Amino acid sequence: MAQPQVIVIGNEKGGAGKSTLAIHIVTGLLHAGRKVAVIDLDLRQRSLERFFANRAAWLKANGHELPQPIVPDMGDGKALHKADEAEQLAWFEAAYAEAKASADVILIDTPGGDTVLSRAAHSRADQIVTPMNDSFVDFDLLGQVDPVTLELLKPSIYSESVWEARKHRAITEGRQVTIDWIVVTNRLAVAEARNRRRLEERMAKLAKRVGFRVGPGLRDRVIYRELFPFGLTVADLSNDIRPVSVSLAHVAARQELRNLMQALGLDDALAPLDAAA
């Protein structure tokens, strides 16, 4: 029996847009007919879990149908947050086993920080997707630069975490394991061209050194925030499902999602997006 693909959305810094990225990847895959299970490891906030709860409630209230992910028993997030690491890991193993038995894709949204659950998720990843804001503040988590010359000095803490995950997979599986790591420039803003160029140059150097790809992310668009309370994304909009007015910005947002899915190699999700465009 084929093993499900495991996609981990990871970045130890908060505010990079992990959950926004996660919900769009999941809905893109759902519309492609994939069986997707979601595990939300942000025990306190649970944005991913709440998004799909909103989706179910809105669809029921409005008499519409849309594909839904498989959501394993997530337990009491607040209680788990206060539990010891052994109890947290036991809960994760149970949720992961439930997802593995019923899905062909498992997407895990990790919290902003180094936790035992985040490390466990990364060690199971086939693909790690890391959103990064367009600044050296976020880059500092991936690589350290010289404060005078801005030259790349060495990988930083999150790059080391991914290296540890790769090493763990190689040891436990007894073979060389390739985890596809892609860093996406998320929430792009209007930035000074010189600073952006400097950042892109350091990203390219670090990518070669630690082994990740650079891909397109999602801009900071109003439409993403407008649709969240309904549990919807731009992939869900149609003539029947349109809780907000549609504009050319929505067409651009759908193209962003298409570019993201293509960069992730999730080509089977492109046809539904093209058909709905």
Helices and strands as residue ranges (DSSP letters): E 5-9, H 18-31, E 36-40, H 47-62, H 77-82, H 85-102, E 105-109, H 116-122, E 127-132, H 136-139, E 143-145, E 152-155, H 157-173, E 180-185, H 193-210, E 213-216, H 222-227, G 228-230, G 234-236, H 248-263, G 267-269, H 270-276
